[in-house]
Amino acid sequence: MLITRTSMLTGETNTLDLPVTEDQLAAYAAGGFPQVVFRHLPPPEREFIMTGITPEEWQARVALPEMEEDDL
């Protein structure tokens, strides 16, 4: 199912095709915990449903700079 959300980080609207049903979305909207309702989805896809943050945005936001050997 195509899910469209607006990212809380960037304000951009994105759409992902996720294996969820209308019933699951309704259960989530009614207060179901995403870890339970969407237990079959990996955390980045659950995050997208909750906040609109895409896996790519999340990775770019939390990626740590690479350290040089001299920094150790």
C-alpha positions in Angstrom: 0.0 0.0 0.0 1.3 3.5 -0.8 1.8 5.5 2.3 2.4 9.3 2.0 3.8 11.3 4.9 5.5 14.6 5.5 8.9 14.4 7.1 9.2 16.0 10.5 12.9 16.7 9.7 12.8 18.2 6.3 9.1 19.1 5.6 9.3 17.1 2.4 6.4 14.8 1.4 7.4 11.3 0.5 5.6 8.1 -0.5 6.7 4.6 0.3 5.1 1.3 -0.8 4.8 -0.7 2.4 3.2 -4.1 3.1 0.5 -2.8 5.4 -3.3 -3.0 5.3 -6.1 -0.5 5.9 -7.0 -2.5 9.1 -3.4 -2.0 10.4 -3.4 1.7 9.7 -6.8 2.0 11.4 -5.5 0.1 14.4 -2.5 2.4 14.6 -4.7 5.5 14.2 -6.9 4.2 17.1 -3.8 4.2 19.4 -2.2 0.9 18.6 1.5 0.7 19.3 3.5 0.7 16.0 5.8 -2.0 17.3 2.7 -4.3 17.7 0.6 -3.2 14.8 3.5 -3.2 12.3 5.6 -5.8 13.9 6.5 -7.2 10.5 8.1 -4.0 9.4 11.7 -3.0 10.1 12.1 0.0 12.4 13.0 2.5 9.6 9.6 1.7 7.9 7.7 2.0 11.2 9.5 5.4 11.7 8.3 6.6 8.3 4.7 5.8 9.2 5.0 7.6 12.6 7.0 10.7 11.6 7.4 10.7 7.8 11.2 10.4 8.2 12.5 8.3 5.4 15.3 5.7 6.0 17.6 7.9 3.9 16.8 11.1 5.9 17.3 9.2 9.1 20.7 7.8 8.0 21.9 11.2 6.8 20.8 12.8 10.1 22.4 10.3 12.5 25.4 9.2 10.4 28.5 9.8 12.4 31.5 11.3 10.6 34.2 8.8 9.8 37.2 9.0 12.1 40.8 9.0 10.9 43.3 6.6 12.4 45.1 9.6 13.9 41.9 10.6 15.8 41.9 7.3 17.8 
